[in-house]
Amino acid sequence: MGRTMPGCADERLPLSAAQSEIWFAQQLDRANPIFNTAEYVEIDGAVEPARFAAALRQVVGEAEALRLRVVDDAGEPRQVIDEAGEFELPVIDCSAATEPDAQALAWMRADLREPVDLTRSRADGGRLWTAALFKLGDERWWWYQRIHHVSIDGYGFSIIIRRVAELYSTPDDGCSPFGSLRSLLAEERDYRDSPKFDRDAEFWGEQFADRPDVVSLTGGSSASGHSFHRQTDASGAADALAAAANESRTIWSDALIAAFGAYLHRMTGARDIVLGLPVMGRLGSASLRVPGMVVNVLPLRLRIAANTTRAELISQVAKAVRQLRRHRHYRGEDLRRDLKLLGSDRPLFGPMINIKSFDCDLVFGDSPASVHNLAAGPVDDLTIAVYAGAGDLRFEFDANPGRYSERELAAHRDRFLRFLAAFADCAGDTQVGLIDLLSPEERDRILHEWNAPIADVQGPSAATLPRLFEEQAARTPDALAVTFGARNLSYAELNARANQLAHHLIDHGVGPEQLVALALPRSAELVVALIAVLKAGAAYLPLDPGHPAERIRYVLGDAQPTVLISDHEHAARLPDGITRILLDDSVAIAEITRHSHWDPKPGERGPLAPEHTAYVIYTPGSTGRPKGVSIPHHNVVRLFSATDPWFSFDGNDVWTLFHSYAFDFSVWELWGALLHGGRLVVVSHEVSRSPQEFLRLLARERVTVLNQTPSAFYRLSQADGEDPGNELALRYVIFGGEALELSRLDEWYARRSESPKLINMYGIAEATVHVSYVELDRAMVARRDGSLIGRGLPDLRVYLLDELLQPVPPGVVGELYVAGEGLARGYLGRRGLTAQRFVADPHGEPGTRMYRSGDLGRWRVDGGIEFVGRADQQVNVPRKPTEEILCGLFAEALGLPRVGIDDDFFDLGGHSLLAAKLIGRIRDALGRRVDVGSLFAAPTVAGLARRLHGCDSPEGCYSQEGGYSREGGGSRDALEILLPLRTGGSQEPLFCVHPDAGLAWPFSGLLKHIDAERPIYGIQSPGLAEPKPVAASLHEMAAEYLEHIRRVQPRGPYYFLGWSFGGVVAHEMSTQLQAQGEEVRFLCMLDSYPKDVWDELPTEEEALKRLLYMAGYSELGDGPLTRADVLAILSAEGSALANLEAHSITAIIDNFANCAVLEHQADHDKYQGDVLFFTATVNPARSTLTAQTWQPYVDGTVHNHDIACEHKDMTQRGPLAEIAAIVDQALTEATP
């Protein structure tokens, strides 16, 4: 036998940091076998057991890790290295078994489940390490090893296996190749005392100072238990991954990690992804020869957005992995301590990916062998181990059974491997959000099968609501239609009274596509008035008298109804200026009652079609401005035909009009009764607020169909429990309007288990009341199946989509979109907002639309939908510190789980449009005056908070950096000519000139790419901050801008960049400065062209359309476009410019039109020097636009770079990053 490493029972060595972590974890549950690690080596050929045992005995003598145990030394764990002693290798013959592999695996797994006493030596029966040799056939052998994780890591396992193979193949009595555990411990001690330890600590502290939330592929949390689930598979994507990595000048493993990060992003929607990455903790070449436990697992943080390209992500991963490896010796447990995560349940990282490349080309004698891992220790979440083979990759997916079921793990395995293949095969510029997560079968099931209509649904009638009501009144004239208190109206009476009022409205000029406002209390007269408006051909506009007066005034002013129907009491609270019909006015009563009882004819009111608007209901806007939803007759009619197979409403049903008629649930209540011959019981406001009184009404009126918001029903259920004697006739209770908590239904089911049926119907006003249906039962409630909303109505298509409008898989949260027959016409008078929310349906027939609800949900495996919440949850602000609120708003705007107070908005991916929206949200949440310029000047939460507080403090705001400062939130306006994007730095500034619209905000995206030592200023049009005439000439405009530039930089050299028209201005400023003897060292143009390329001036409408195109509005519809239209679109809720004053948006429109005139009239001088030019190559305005059109006006070379984007997208994140990299290099070369 070769030289062994002697044991020394008297020497007690400390544990390594990695060993200590495992030892302490084991002490919490000493009988837990989860720290047992095991592998077996499959040998394809004959094995000589005695020769094998001899080789193994020699390795036991050489490797101290196979002989250690851990003892208590005055309360501290210490490791002891025992002598090798005798070792007998069990040889187990399974070759005669029916299933030899299964028999051997059963033996091994049983051994793995045995707990280990870390303190006992082998001589004393200890089993920290054990081995066995299995014969499965003459030419098939398995060698099994099991060792406690405190002794060894995966790399240590591999060098032991390789050493046994070497000794079996070529016996060697020479020196052991292994080093001593003492050298590992000495290296670790030296490192922790070195300056590098401090530098590494500083690096990791900076990387994770904000303690990011860690995302997982599953909800909830569970510590690792006694076992784990495992799924295995292989992928042939190795070559494609290598090719993808080669494009980014890195290696295949970086591409694989990128794919896994992209998968987590796509499955969770999170943009801040933290993976666990195991790395060898060995510090030097000597430690590479020591089997032991020193592996380290560190967090790899990635920032991924849907529009991140594959190439960008692989490059990001390569850089992050290089950084991690440079600082890999800093222990993960030390980082947890530094971040104060010890003792908490917050993990340092989420799923883990372990790329193993140290078990290839293994041979025992002449027999090839391969290694199979059985257990690698605890699994906190999900761990993917990857083994590289000859042309393929082998995967082991291990999952914590407390977090993933076997079925869920298998689903992730299959989906990730499919995603990996697509990731590897796609082009480098493919956005990760567009790489398909779905199999073709899943896509078909989600988009088509789960949206398939019910076979027996009848198509809707081609009639209007008044026509259908009139037909019903003719069928059942004597049946009761409306009950209010002691008063009843038959169908004939209701129809006759509505006809009289309708004729009166027609006399006032009311007709189709006009609005009539209703401001009436709940009563029979309300129902009469509502039907009368529809009979007159108009649409009704409900104004609930209980709503705040300010809201009612806003709605009236926005909707501009033709007539108002009210009474004296409520009309007195309403603004003047609108024709009024007061139903309790004696003169009006006399005029109305003189009219005919007969139905109005088309000749009297004009033709009324199903496509005409039936009602406009205003719903709350996220910024506080209500918006009017226009719903045509057809939508309401098809609502009942689509749901008829589920409900079969008829004339025996009694309904309540419980809700405000300004809430769209009332549409379902009113027409559910009156289109089916049922009776409508109008519930007074007082009764609706008393659950006890309402319960008695339900019993007294024998109501069969009850519609309730969940919160109202909870109160009703409580009243039912307190007064159980009420006999109810209910057939259905239909929930809508808010999320339903199933647990709140327990008591109801306990009392009334048989009837009525409880139905949950998710709905939105923009899709005509109801979108989905699910019938609940007691079993669902007992399972607490989340907030189930079921499947879409038969004539609707319901999608759950990600931010790039791709369908998400079952179990993944997506935003809910609705398409089909129920969509509203849009928002009244809000073309811009309508275009934003009602978008083209990429999964439907050409020309169809879908509505973006802003709600979140996930598919269940049965095709039902679980409601999750809102995509734009408002930040809760009772008494929270400003900084906490700002952190939430920053994270919301950036789409990140959390943002630290010192994180830079622009470094995290923020850009000008997001900045504008963030400022609007800050104004809404804090009620403080703040502008985009404040964010440019102070792009962190801490900096912005100081500026906000400085506004209110007479002595200013204190900071450790600069003492007290009086600089407040609104002191540097984002609309001034000079926009300070970055004011600090040792180099000359870069001045970036606005495009045609006049704003320089888009250049904020340069900040994260251009050298931090170079200040950056935007140049913007006059008139944005305060009204001012537009420039009369290009020369005049450039001269004015130079006046402002010289206040910052009085003398050259100057550096200019301009986009679109801004490039023309930059050229003009450069030639003026050169004529004055100043030096211009850098001139860059982004897709700018001289006057020669334009044949004629655009018309105003052409200019307006181009302005909207530049602002991102591509779907403008038909019809002429006016300045008023553009002003409305750019001012609309959700627009990046929505928070600007009207005069600023007007200035943008004026500037855009004027720039074309100035350029057409320009007289270009020749610039002395080279020009850096970027051409947008996608959909150019004309084929003749090239960089060389500037050559007559440049006494130098025009250096062109093609950018694969449209002109309007040159300052979007991807193109701008490509441009900025070239610009930064050119600036460096131009600066001495």
DANOR-V573598 format. One record per backbone hydrogen bond with DSSP energy under -0.5 kcal/mol. CO is the residue of the C=O (numbers start at 1). NH is the residue of the N-H. E is the energy in kcal/mol with one decimal. If there is no record, write none. Layout:
# DANOR-V573598
co->[CO CO]
nh->[NH NH]
e->[E E]
This chain:
# DANOR-V573598
co->[4 8 8 10 11 13 16 17 18 19 20 21 22 23 24 25 25 26 27 29 31 32 33 35 36 37 38 38 39 40 40 41 41 42 42 43 43 47 48 49 50 51 52 53 54 55 56 57 58 59 61 62 63 64 65 67 69 71 71 72 73 76 78 79 80 80 81 87 88 90 90 91 92 92 94 97 99 100 101 102 103 104 105 106 107 108 109 111 116 117 118 121 122 128 130 131 132 133 134 134 135 135 137 139 140 140 141 142 142 143 144 145 146 147 148 148 153 154 155 156 157 158 159 160 161 162 163 164 165 166 174 180 180 181 182 183 184 185 186 187 188 189 191 191 194 194 195 196 197 198 199 200 201 202 203 204 206 208 213 227 229 231 233 235 237 238 239 240 241 242 243 244 245 245 246 251 251 252 253 254 255 256 257 258 259 260 261 262 263 264 265 271 271 273 273 274 275 276 277 279 284 285 286 287 289 289 292 292 296 296 298 299 300 300 302 302 305 306 308 309 310 311 312 313 314 315 316 317 318 319 320 321 322 323 324 325 327 331 332 333 334 335 336 336 337 341 345 351 352 353 353 354 354 356 362 363 364 364 366 367 368 369 370 372 375 381 382 383 383 384 385 386 387 389 392 393 394 395 396 396 397 398 399 399 400 400 405 406 407 408 409 410 411 412 413 414 415 416 417 418 419 420 421 422 427 428 430 431 432 434 439 440 441 442 443 444 444 445 448 449 454 464 465 466 467 468 469 470 471 472 476 477 479 481 482 483 484 487 489 489 490 491 492 493 494 495 496 497 498 499 500 501 502 503 504 505 505 506 511 514 515 515 516 517 518 519 523 524 525 526 527 528 529 530 531 532 533 534 537 539 540 540 541 542 544 548 549 550 551 552 553 554 555 556 562 563 564 564 565 566 567 568 570 571 579 581 581 582 585 586 587 588 589 590 592 601 601 602 605 609 610 612 614 615 616 617 619 621 624 627 627 628 628 629 629 630 630 631 631 632 632 633 633 634 635 636 637 637 638 639 640 643 643 644 650 653 654 654 655 656 657 660 663 664 664 665 666 667 668 669 670 671 673 673 679 679 680 680 681 681 682 684 685 686 687 689 690 691 692 693 694 695 696 697 698 698 704 704 704 705 706 708 709 710 711 712 713 714 715 716 717 718 719 723 726 731 732 733 733 734 735 740 741 742 743 745 746 747 748 757 757 758 759 759 760 760 762 762 764 765 766 768 771 773 774 774 777 778 779 780 780 781 784 786 787 790 791 793 795 797 797 799 799 800 801 802 806 809 812 814 815 816 817 818 819 820 826 827 830 831 832 833 834 837 837 839 840 841 845 848 849 850 851 851 854 854 855 856 856 857 858 859 860 864 865 865 865 866 867 869 870 875 877 881 882 883 884 885 886 887 888 889 890 891 891 895 900 901 904 905 906 911 912 913 914 915 916 917 918 919 920 921 922 923 928 931 931 932 933 934 939 940 941 942 943 944 945 946 947 947 948 948 949 949 952 953 957 959 963 965 966 968 969 971 973 975 977 977 978 979 979 982 987 989 989 990 990 991 991 992 993 995 998 999 1000 1001 1002 1003 1004 1006 1006 1011 1013 1013 1015 1016 1016 1017 1018 1018 1019 1021 1033 1034 1035 1036 1037 1038 1039 1040 1041 1042 1043 1044 1044 1045 1045 1054 1054 1055 1056 1057 1058 1059 1060 1060 1061 1062 1063 1064 1065 1066 1067 1068 1069 1070 1071 1072 1073 1073 1074 1079 1079 1079 1082 1083 1084 1085 1085 1086 1090 1091 1093 1099 1100 1101 1102 1103 1104 1105 1106 1107 1108 1109 1112 1114 1122 1123 1124 1125 1126 1127 1128 1129 1132 1135 1137 1141 1141 1142 1143 1144 1145 1146 1147 1148 1149 1150 1151 1152 1153 1154 1155 1156 1157 1159 1167 1167 1171 1171 1172 1173 1174 1175 1175 1177 1182 1184 1186 1187 1188 1190 1191 1193 1194 1195 1197 1197 1198 1199 1201 1203 1203 1205 1206 1207 1209 1212 1213 1214 1215 1216 1217 1218 1219 1220 1221 1222 1223 1224 1225 1226 1227 1228 1230]
nh->[6 11 81 12 13 79 20 21 22 23 24 25 26 27 28 28 29 29 30 32 33 35 36 149 377 147 374 375 145 42 372 43 143 44 370 45 141 49 52 53 54 55 56 57 58 59 60 61 62 63 5 64 66 67 68 82 80 73 78 74 76 73 71 13 69 82 8 89 90 92 133 93 94 135 97 100 103 104 105 106 107 108 109 110 111 112 113 114 118 120 70 126 125 148 146 90 144 92 136 142 94 95 140 45 136 137 43 134 144 41 132 39 130 37 151 152 157 158 159 160 161 162 163 164 165 166 167 168 169 170 3 183 184 185 186 187 188 189 190 191 192 193 194 197 197 198 199 200 201 202 203 204 205 206 207 208 209 211 215 225 399 397 395 393 241 242 243 244 245 246 247 248 248 250 249 254 255 256 257 258 259 260 261 262 263 264 265 266 267 268 269 273 304 275 302 350 300 353 298 296 288 288 289 290 179 291 153 294 279 298 277 301 275 302 273 304 308 433 432 313 314 315 316 317 318 319 320 321 322 323 324 325 326 327 327 328 330 335 336 337 338 339 341 342 340 344 347 276 384 278 355 356 386 388 369 365 366 367 368 364 44 362 42 40 38 400 352 385 398 354 396 356 394 391 389 235 387 233 385 398 231 383 229 401 403 404 409 410 411 412 413 414 415 416 417 418 419 420 421 422 423 424 425 426 430 311 310 434 435 436 443 444 445 446 447 448 449 450 451 452 457 468 469 470 471 472 473 474 475 476 479 492 491 680 489 682 487 484 481 482 494 495 496 497 498 499 500 501 502 503 504 505 506 507 508 508 510 509 514 539 562 563 541 565 543 567 527 528 529 530 531 532 533 534 535 536 538 537 513 516 542 616 518 544 547 552 553 554 555 556 557 558 559 560 579 517 566 581 519 583 571 572 573 574 564 566 583 585 589 590 591 592 593 594 595 604 605 606 512 612 634 633 540 631 542 629 627 624 626 619 629 630 828 617 631 825 826 614 615 635 636 636 637 638 639 640 640 641 642 643 644 646 647 648 653 679 704 705 681 658 683 663 666 667 668 669 670 671 672 673 674 675 676 678 655 681 483 682 657 683 684 688 689 689 690 691 694 695 696 697 698 699 700 701 702 703 706 731 732 656 734 736 713 714 715 716 717 718 719 720 721 722 723 726 728 757 706 735 759 708 761 742 744 745 746 749 750 751 752 733 759 776 735 761 762 774 771 772 767 768 824 770 793 791 760 776 781 782 783 784 785 784 786 788 867 865 773 796 821 799 819 801 817 808 815 805 802 812 859 857 801 853 799 851 797 823 630 830 834 835 836 837 838 839 852 850 842 844 848 841 820 839 818 853 871 872 816 868 869 814 866 811 863 860 789 790 867 858 787 856 873 877 879 885 886 887 888 889 890 891 892 893 894 895 896 271 903 942 908 910 909 915 916 917 918 919 920 921 922 923 924 925 926 927 930 934 935 936 937 938 905 944 945 946 947 948 949 950 951 969 951 952 952 953 954 956 965 963 959 957 968 971 931 973 976 1025 979 1020 980 981 1018 1016 1015 991 1055 992 1017 993 1057 1019 1059 998 1021 995 1003 1004 1005 1006 1007 1009 1010 1014 987 1015 990 981 982 992 979 1020 994 1024 1037 1038 1039 1040 1041 1042 1043 1044 1045 1046 1047 1047 1048 1048 1049 1081 1082 991 1084 993 1086 1062 1063 1064 1065 1066 1067 1068 1069 1070 1071 1072 1073 1074 1075 1076 1076 1078 1077 1053 1054 1081 1056 1172 1058 1087 1174 1060 1093 1094 1095 1103 1104 1105 1106 1107 1108 1109 1110 1111 1113 1112 1114 1116 1126 1127 1128 1129 1130 1131 1132 1132 1135 1138 1140 1144 1145 1146 1147 1148 1149 1150 1151 1152 1153 1154 1155 1156 1157 1158 1159 1160 1161 1162 1169 1195 1173 1199 1085 1201 1087 1177 1203 1179 1185 1186 1189 1190 1191 1193 1194 1167 1196 1169 1171 1199 1200 1173 1175 1177 1205 1178 1209 1210 1212 1216 1217 1218 1219 1220 1221 1222 1223 1224 1225 1226 1227 1228 1229 1230 1231 1231 1232]
e->[-0.8 -1.2 -0.5 -0.6 -0.6 -3.2 -2.7 -1.9 -1.6 -3.0 -2.7 -1.8 -2.5 -1.8 -0.9 -0.6 -0.5 -1.2 -0.5 -1.9 -0.5 -0.6 -2.2 -2.6 -0.5 -2.7 -2.9 -1.8 -2.5 -0.6 -2.7 -0.7 -2.3 -0.6 -1.9 -1.3 -2.0 -0.8 -2.6 -2.9 -2.1 -1.9 -2.4 -2.6 -2.0 -1.8 -2.2 -1.7 -1.5 -2.7 -2.8 -0.7 -1.2 -2.1 -0.6 -2.2 -2.8 -0.5 -2.6 -0.5 -1.3 -3.1 -3.2 -2.7 -1.7 -0.7 -2.4 -0.5 -0.7 -0.5 -3.0 -0.5 -0.8 -2.7 -1.6 -0.6 -2.1 -2.4 -2.7 -2.2 -1.9 -2.4 -2.8 -2.0 -2.1 -2.4 -1.3 -1.4 -0.8 -1.0 -2.5 -3.8 -1.8 -2.1 -2.6 -0.7 -3.2 -3.1 -0.7 -2.4 -2.7 -0.7 -1.4 -0.8 -2.3 -1.4 -3.3 -3.6 -0.6 -2.8 -2.0 -1.9 -2.4 -2.4 -2.1 -0.9 -2.3 -1.9 -2.0 -1.7 -2.4 -2.3 -1.9 -2.4 -2.2 -2.4 -2.5 -2.6 -2.2 -3.2 -1.1 -1.2 -0.9 -2.2 -2.4 -2.4 -2.2 -2.3 -2.6 -2.3 -2.2 -1.0 -1.7 -0.6 -0.6 -0.9 -2.2 -3.0 -2.3 -2.2 -2.3 -2.5 -2.3 -2.1 -2.2 -1.8 -0.9 -1.7 -0.5 -0.5 -2.2 -3.5 -3.3 -2.9 -2.9 -2.5 -2.2 -2.5 -2.8 -2.3 -1.7 -0.9 -0.7 -2.1 -1.6 -0.9 -1.3 -2.3 -2.5 -2.4 -2.1 -2.1 -2.7 -2.8 -2.2 -2.2 -2.3 -2.7 -2.4 -1.7 -3.0 -0.7 -2.3 -0.5 -3.4 -2.7 -3.1 -2.3 -2.0 -2.8 -0.7 -0.6 -1.7 -1.6 -1.5 -0.6 -1.6 -0.8 -3.6 -0.5 -2.6 -0.6 -2.6 -0.5 -3.0 -0.6 -1.7 -2.5 -3.1 -2.5 -2.6 -2.3 -2.4 -2.8 -2.7 -2.2 -2.6 -3.3 -2.1 -2.3 -2.6 -2.8 -1.9 -1.1 -0.6 -1.2 -1.2 -1.9 -2.2 -1.8 -2.7 -2.4 -3.1 -0.7 -1.5 -2.1 -0.6 -2.2 -2.8 -0.5 -0.6 -0.7 -2.7 -1.1 -2.4 -0.6 -0.5 -2.3 -0.6 -2.9 -2.6 -0.7 -3.0 -2.7 -2.2 -2.5 -3.2 -0.6 -3.0 -3.3 -2.3 -3.1 -2.9 -1.5 -2.8 -2.6 -2.9 -1.7 -2.6 -0.7 -2.1 -3.0 -2.6 -0.5 -2.2 -2.3 -2.5 -2.4 -2.1 -2.2 -2.6 -2.5 -2.5 -3.0 -2.2 -1.8 -2.7 -3.3 -1.9 -1.9 -3.0 -2.6 -1.8 -1.5 -1.8 -2.9 -2.1 -2.2 -1.1 -0.5 -2.7 -2.2 -2.3 -3.1 -2.6 -2.1 -1.9 -3.1 -0.7 -1.3 -1.6 -2.2 -2.4 -2.7 -2.1 -2.0 -2.8 -1.9 -1.6 -2.5 -0.8 -2.5 -2.2 -2.7 -2.5 -2.9 -2.1 -2.9 -3.1 -2.1 -3.0 -2.5 -2.4 -2.6 -2.2 -2.1 -2.1 -1.8 -2.4 -2.6 -1.8 -2.3 -2.5 -2.0 -0.8 -0.8 -2.1 -1.9 -1.2 -3.0 -2.9 -0.9 -2.6 -3.1 -2.9 -0.5 -1.1 -2.1 -2.8 -2.4 -2.2 -2.3 -2.3 -1.5 -2.4 -2.0 -1.5 -1.3 -0.7 -2.6 -0.6 -2.1 -2.6 -0.5 -2.3 -2.0 -2.5 -2.2 -2.6 -2.5 -2.4 -2.5 -2.9 -2.1 -0.7 -2.7 -0.5 -2.9 -2.7 -2.7 -2.8 -1.5 -1.2 -1.6 -2.7 -2.3 -0.6 -1.8 -2.7 -2.2 -2.3 -2.7 -2.6 -0.9 -1.7 -1.7 -1.5 -3.1 -0.7 -1.9 -2.8 -2.0 -2.1 -2.4 -0.5 -2.7 -2.3 -1.8 -0.7 -2.5 -0.5 -0.6 -2.8 -1.7 -0.6 -2.6 -0.7 -3.4 -1.6 -0.6 -1.0 -0.6 -2.1 -2.7 -1.2 -1.1 -0.7 -1.5 -2.5 -1.1 -0.8 -1.2 -1.6 -1.8 -1.7 -2.1 -1.9 -2.3 -3.2 -1.1 -1.8 -1.9 -2.3 -1.2 -0.9 -1.8 -3.1 -2.1 -1.5 -1.1 -2.3 -1.9 -1.0 -2.5 -3.2 -0.6 -2.7 -0.7 -3.0 -0.5 -0.5 -2.3 -0.9 -0.6 -1.7 -0.6 -2.8 -2.3 -1.8 -2.0 -2.4 -1.8 -2.8 -2.8 -0.5 -1.8 -0.5 -3.3 -2.3 -0.8 -3.1 -1.3 -2.2 -2.5 -1.3 -2.0 -3.3 -2.0 -2.2 -2.4 -2.0 -1.8 -1.7 -0.9 -0.7 -2.6 -2.5 -0.6 -3.0 -2.5 -2.4 -0.7 -1.6 -2.1 -1.0 -2.3 -2.0 -1.6 -3.3 -2.6 -0.6 -2.8 -3.4 -0.5 -0.5 -1.2 -3.3 -1.9 -1.7 -1.7 -2.7 -2.2 -2.6 -1.6 -2.6 -0.6 -1.8 -2.4 -2.0 -0.9 -1.3 -0.7 -0.9 -1.3 -3.2 -1.1 -2.4 -2.2 -2.1 -0.5 -2.9 -0.5 -2.7 -2.3 -3.0 -2.1 -2.4 -1.9 -0.5 -2.4 -2.8 -2.1 -2.8 -3.3 -3.3 -1.1 -2.4 -2.1 -2.7 -2.4 -1.5 -2.2 -2.8 -0.9 -2.5 -2.8 -0.9 -1.1 -2.1 -2.5 -0.6 -2.2 -1.9 -0.8 -3.6 -0.5 -3.0 -3.0 -1.3 -2.8 -2.6 -2.1 -2.1 -3.2 -3.0 -1.0 -0.6 -1.8 -0.6 -3.6 -0.7 -0.5 -0.9 -2.0 -2.8 -2.5 -1.9 -2.3 -3.1 -2.4 -2.4 -2.5 -2.3 -1.2 -2.2 -0.5 -1.2 -3.0 -1.7 -2.1 -1.2 -2.6 -2.2 -1.9 -2.7 -2.4 -1.7 -2.0 -2.5 -2.4 -2.1 -2.7 -2.8 -1.8 -0.7 -0.9 -0.9 -2.1 -2.3 -2.1 -2.6 -2.6 -2.6 -2.0 -1.8 -2.4 -2.5 -1.9 -0.8 -1.1 -0.9 -0.6 -0.9 -1.1 -0.6 -1.4 -1.6 -2.1 -1.6 -3.1 -0.6 -1.2 -0.8 -0.6 -0.9 -0.7 -0.7 -2.7 -0.7 -1.1 -3.2 -1.9 -0.5 -0.5 -0.5 -0.5 -2.4 -0.5 -2.3 -3.0 -1.5 -1.7 -1.9 -0.7 -1.7 -2.6 -1.4 -2.1 -1.4 -1.7 -2.3 -2.2 -2.5 -0.6 -2.4 -1.4 -2.4 -2.9 -3.1 -0.5 -1.8 -0.9 -2.1 -2.6 -2.1 -2.1 -2.2 -2.2 -1.5 -1.4 -2.4 -2.4 -0.6 -0.7 -0.7 -1.3 -2.9 -2.0 -1.3 -2.6 -1.6 -3.1 -3.0 -2.5 -1.5 -0.8 -1.9 -2.6 -2.1 -2.0 -2.9 -2.2 -2.2 -2.1 -2.4 -2.5 -2.0 -1.0 -0.6 -2.7 -1.5 -0.5 -2.0 -0.6 -2.9 -2.4 -2.0 -0.8 -1.9 -2.7 -1.3 -1.6 -0.6 -2.4 -2.5 -2.4 -2.1 -2.1 -2.1 -2.3 -2.6 -1.6 -3.1 -1.5 -0.8 -0.9 -2.1 -2.7 -2.2 -2.4 -2.8 -1.4 -0.6 -0.8 -2.3 -1.6 -2.1 -0.6 -1.7 -2.4 -2.0 -1.8 -2.0 -2.6 -3.1 -2.2 -1.9 -2.4 -2.4 -0.9 -0.9 -2.5 -2.5 -2.0 -1.6 -1.1 -1.0 -3.7 -0.6 -2.9 -2.5 -1.5 -2.5 -0.7 -3.2 -0.5 -1.4 -0.9 -1.5 -1.8 -1.6 -2.4 -1.7 -2.7 -1.3 -0.6 -2.5 -0.8 -0.7 -3.3 -2.3 -2.3 -2.2 -2.1 -1.3 -1.3 -1.8 -2.7 -1.9 -1.7 -2.6 -3.4 -1.7 -1.2 -2.6 -3.2 -1.5 -2.4 -2.9 -2.1 -2.2 -1.9 -1.1 -0.5 -0.6]
